[in-house]
C-alpha cells in the first residue's frame, strides 16, 4: 500500500463549462416517424414475454399511454407518440442487460392519453411510481422508495455528471418553476422534508422562494458525482458494498424533478427529453427530443455526417459509453450524445503499465490504481476487490485520461465490477 503521496507534481484540473449569462434556447428536434422504447427485463428469452405485454403489434396507442408487462412486475414504458406498435423484439445492451424493444410508428393527429390526468389531482407516491418512472430524467421512484428503503434526504442535482454536459445546469435555471413545483410534490408524496438543491458554485443566485436548502458544488470535476457530493455536501462517506440509498439519501436529476412538477401541474406525462449534443469539433448544442428518437434523426437535424469509424458515445468524454448503431434511441436518462471524428479518437493500447503513478495521484478515491489494473487485466477480479479496493472506485474515468501507457483503465474497472456481480448472482442462484 502507499505510505507517501507524491505532491511535487501538479495534477490536471478539469472544470465544467460555466453557465452563460444569456441562456441559449433548447432547439427542438421534430417528432420522428418512429420511436423505439426499451423495457428492461430479466432474461433475453422472447418466448417468456409472449402475450405478457399489454400492447401487441399493430395496436393503436396514444401519447402518454403506458405499455407494461402484465402481472405485478410494475415495469412499463410510456409511448411518446400517437400511432401503432410496429414491432416488438429483444434487444441486448451493455453488460448483458436485456430489453424488450417496442417500436411505435407515428400516425395521424397526436392524441394524449387521459389515464394519468385523473390521478394527478391528488398526488401520491404510488401514482408517481405507476406513471412517472420513465419520465424525462428517469426519477428513481422505485429504486429509492421501495419497501426496504428509508430515505431521509433527497438531493436534486442541478449539476451534470461529466464535463461538456450542460443538461441539468441549464435546466435548473430554465425550468426553475417546474423544479420548485416538483420539490413541493416530492415532499408531499414521500414525506421527506430534507431536500437539497445542488447547483454549480458559479451560479448560487436566483433560487429564492424554493422549499429546499441550496448548496454549491465545486465546478472542478468530478465533484458532481453522487459519492463525491455525499462527502462534500453531507459529510458522509459511502462504505464499500453500500450505495447512497443505504445511507438514506436519494439523488434526483433536476430534469427528473421538473418532470414531476410538470406532470402533476398539467395532468400529462412529459415525453420530451433535454440533452446536450457534443459535435465532432467539441461544440455543444442543447436539444429537446422525444424519448425513443433514433440518433440518426438527431444527427440529420443537426447536420452531423457520420463517416466510417467515427464513434458515437452516450454520455460525456470521461464516463460515456460507445454504441455501435445510429438506430439506438434516446432513453429517459440520456443526458448527452457525443460524436467523435475517426481522426481524433483517443489512442488506447494493451501495453503494460509503466508504473508512472499518474493514476494514483489523480484518483479521488485514493486507490492504488496501478496495482488494481494489473490484477484486473490478469482476470483476478476477487483479488482486485479484496486487496486493491476495486469497489471504492467512483468511476470518474480520470485514471484512463492521464494514463501514459494509454491503458483503458476505466473500462477494465467497469468490466471487473460486472464480472464480480455476475459471479455473485450465480453463487446466490445455486446456494
N, C-alpha and C positions, 0 to 999 in steps of 0.2 A: 504493500500500500504506500501511497505518497506520504512522506513525512515533511516535506518542504515544498512550497509552491514557488514557481518561477514568477517573479514580479518585475524583472528588469525590462521586459519587452511589452510593448503596448498592444492591447487586444484590439481587434477590429471592432468598430462601432457601427451598428445598424439602427437607423432611426426610421420610424414610419413617416410617410409624407404628411406634411402639415395640412390642416383643413384650410381651404382658400377662404378669403374674406367674402367673396361673392360666389355663392354655391352654384355650380352648373346644374342645369335641368337633367333629370334622367331621360335618356332617349328611349322611346318605346319601340319595340320590335313587333311588327304586325303579327296577329294571331296566325299560327301555322295551319296548313291544310290538314295536318295530322299530328297528334301528340302521343307520346308513349309514357305511361306511368309504371313505376316499379313497386310491386307489392312483395316485401321480403318474406320468405318462407323458410321452413326448417330443412327441407330436403328438395333436391332437384328432380324428383320423380314426377313427371307430368300426370301419371295415372292417379296419383293420390289426390290431386286437386280437381279432377274431372267432376263436374257437377257441384263443386263447392263454392264457386264464385256466384255472387248474387246477380251478375250480368253475364250474358253469353254473346258470342259472335253474332253480329247483325242487330243486336238490341239497341234501341234508341236511348240516349242518356242526355241529361241536361247539365249545364254548367253548375258546378257546386254539388252534384249528386254523388253520394257515397257508392263505391264499389268495394265490396268486402268479401272475406271468406265467411261462409255461413257457419253457424255454430257460435261458440263462446270465445273465439280467439281474440276478438277485439281488433284484428288487423284490417286495415282498409286503405284505399286511396280515394281521392276526390277528383272527379272529372273536371278538367279546366277548360273544356269547350263543350258546345252543344253539337251532337252528331250521333254517329253509330259506332259501336265497337267493331273494329275492322280485323283485329287478330288478337289471339291470346297465346303466348309462348313462354318457355322457360329461358331465363337469362342468368348467366353466371357472372358475378362481379369479382372484385378483388378479394383475396384471402378466402376463397371458397364460399362466399356468400351467394345464396340463390334467391332469385326473384321470379315472380310471375310478371311478365311484361304485357301490359294491356294497352293496345293501340286504339285510339279513337279518331275517326275521320270526322273533321268538322263539316257540318252540313246545315244549310238553312239559316234562319234568323236565330240569334243567340237567345236562349231562354234559361233563366236561373231557377234552380231547384228551390222550393219553398220549405223544405222539411226543417232546415235549421232555424228559420225565421221565428217559428212559434216557440222554440226553446230559448231564443236569445233574449226574450223579455225578462226571464228570471235566471240569471247566470248561476250555474253550479259547476263544480269540478267534473262531475260525470258528463255534463253537456260539453264542456271544453274538451275532455278526453275523447268523447264519441264523435266530435266533428272537426276539431282543430289540430289534431296531432300531425296532419300533413300540410298545415298552413305554411305560408312563406316564413322561413326561419326555423321551421320544424320545432315548435315548442315541446320541451321534454316532459310532457304531462304524464305519460305512462312511466317513463324511467325514474322520474323524481318523486312521484306521488303514489307509488304502489303501496300495498298493504304493509310492507315491511320497512318502509321508509319513514323517517321522522325529520322533515325539513323545517329548520328554524330560520334560515336566511336564504333569500333569493338575490342573486347578483344579476343585474341587467347590463349586458356588455354593449356599451356604445363604442367599443373598440374592436379591431379586427385581429385575427389570429396569425396574420402573415404580413410581410412587407408588400408594398404596392397595392394592397387591397384597401378600399375606402367605403365598402358597402355599409357597414354599421356606423362608421364615424359620420358619414353624411346623413344616414337615416336618423340618427339620434337628434339631429337638428331639423331636418326637413319633415320628419314625422313626429315632432315633439308632442303635439296634441294627442295623436293616436297612442303614443307611448304612455303619456300621462293617464289616458283612459285605461290602457292595458294594465298599468300598475294598480290602479284602483280595482279593476276586475280581479286581478291576481290576489290581492289582499282579501277580497270578498270571498272568493271560491276556495282558497287554500287555508285561510286563517293565519297566514304568515304575515306578521307586522313588520319584520325587519327586512326591508328591501333596500338594496344599494344600487345606485346608478353609477356605473364606472364609465368615465369619459376621459378623452385624451387630456393630458396635462396642459396643453396649449389652448384648450377651449373650455375653461372652467366656468365661464359666464353664461347667462341666458337660460338657466334651469330653475328659475324661481317658480314657486307655486306647485311644484311636483311633490307628491307624497312619498318621497324616498330620500335617503341620505346620499348626496352626491359626493363621490370620491374621485380623485385624479389618479390616472395611471400613467407612469412614465412613458415617453414616446420612444424609448430605446427598446428594440427587440431583444428578447422575447417576453417582455413584461406583461403582455396581454394574454398569455396562455393561462388557463384556469389554475393550474398548480402554482404558478408564479403569483397570480393575484391572491390566491389563498394565503400565501406567505406575506405578501407586501400589503394587502388591504385588510386582511382578517387576522394576521399574526398566527396562522395555523400552518403546520407542515403536514402534508398528506403522507401517512405512513405507507411503506411498501405493502402491496396487497390490498390497499384500500382505495376508494375513489372519493370524490368530493361529496357525493351524496351520503356516504358512510359517516361523514363528519357533519351532516345536517345542512349542507349547502347545495343549492341548485343554481346552475348557470343558464340564463336565457339570453339569446341574442336580442339586440334592440329591435330587429325586424320581427322576431317572434312575438315580442310583447306588443309591438304596433299591430300585428295581425290580430291578436286577441282583442285589442281595443277597437279596431275597425270592424271586426266580425260582430261583436256584441252591440256596437252602436248602430250599425246599418242593417243587421239581420242577414248578412250574406257572408259566405266564406271567401276570403281573398284568394285569388287564383294566379296572380302575377307576382313574379319574384324579381327583386332587385339584385343586381350583381355587377361586379367590376370586370370589364374585358381588358386584358393586357395584351396589346398587339406585339408584333414582331420587333418593333422599334422601342418597346418598353413603355410606350404611351398608354394611358388608361382612359377608358370611357365607361360611364355609368349607364347601365341599361335596365329596362324593365321588360321582362319577357314572361310569357305564360309558362307555368311549370309543365314539364313534358315536352317543351320545344326542342327539336333536334338542333344540335350545334351547327349543322350545315346551314340552317336558316339564319342563325345569328351571324355566321361568317359572311353569308351572302349579303345580308342587310348592312353589314359593317365594311363591305368591300375588302375583306380579307381573303386572299387567294392562297390556298394550301398547295404546296408542292410535295413531291415525293421526299420522304424522310424528314419533313417538318414534324414538329412534336406538338401535341395538344395536351395541356395539363389542366386538371381540375384543381383549383386552389392557386396558391402563390408559389414563388420560386423556392422558398425554404421548406415548405411542408406539403406541397401539392403532389398529386399522383397522376402519372401519364396514362392516357387512354389511347385506344388504337382505332377509333372509328368516329367519323362525323355523325353517325347515326345515334351516338349516345345523346341522351337528352338531359335537360336541366332538371335537377332534383329540388326538393323544397329547401334543402340546406346548401345548395351550390352558391357560394358567395363570390367565386371568381373563376374565370376561364382565361388561361394564358396560352398564347401561341408562340412557339419558338422556331425561328428560322433554322434550317438544317445546317447552315454555315456558322451559326452562333451557339450551337449546343455545347453545354459544359462537358469537358472530357472526363471520362471515367476509365478506370483500369483495374486489372486484377493483380497489380504489383503488390509486393509485400509492404507492410508498414515499415517506415524508416525510423520510427521512434523519435520523431522530432518534438513531440509534446504539445503541438498546437491545439489538438482536440482537447487535451486535458486542461489547458489554460483557459479555453473559452467555454467549457462546459458549465452551465449554470447550476447543474445538479452535483458538481464536484465528483464526477465519475472518472475512474481511470480508464478512459475510452480506448487507449492504445492496447491495453491488455484485453479489454472486453471484446473488441473486434477480432482479435486473434482467436479467441475461443469460439466465437460465433462462426467465423469462416471455416473452422475445423468441425463444425457441427456439434460442438459441446454446449448445447443450449442450457442444460441444467446447471452445469458448472459456471457458465457466464452469469446466470442469475444468482447462484449461491455465493460466488467468490468476487464477482465484479459488478454487482449492483445493476443488472440489466433492467429490473423493474423500477429503478429510481429514475430512469431516463424519461424526460418530459416531451421528447420527440420534437425538439425545436429545429433540428437539421443543421445547426451551426458546425457540428463536427465534420459533416460532409463538405461544407463550404470552405473550411480552412485546411482540409487535408492536403498536404503537399504531395502525397502519393496518389491523390485523386481516387481514393477508395470510396465507394458509395456506402459510407458507414451508416447513414440514416436508414437506408433500405435494408441493410443487414440486420439492424436492430429491430425494425418492424417485422421482418421475416422470423427472427428468433422468438419474438413475443407471440406471433401467430402459431408457430410450431409448438411452443410450450402449452399454449391454450388448447391446441388440438390434442396433445398428449394427455392433458388433464381431463379433457372431456371423454376421451377413450377410456381412461382409467376409471372414471366415475360410472360410465355405462357398463363396465364389466365388473364393478365392485360387488 
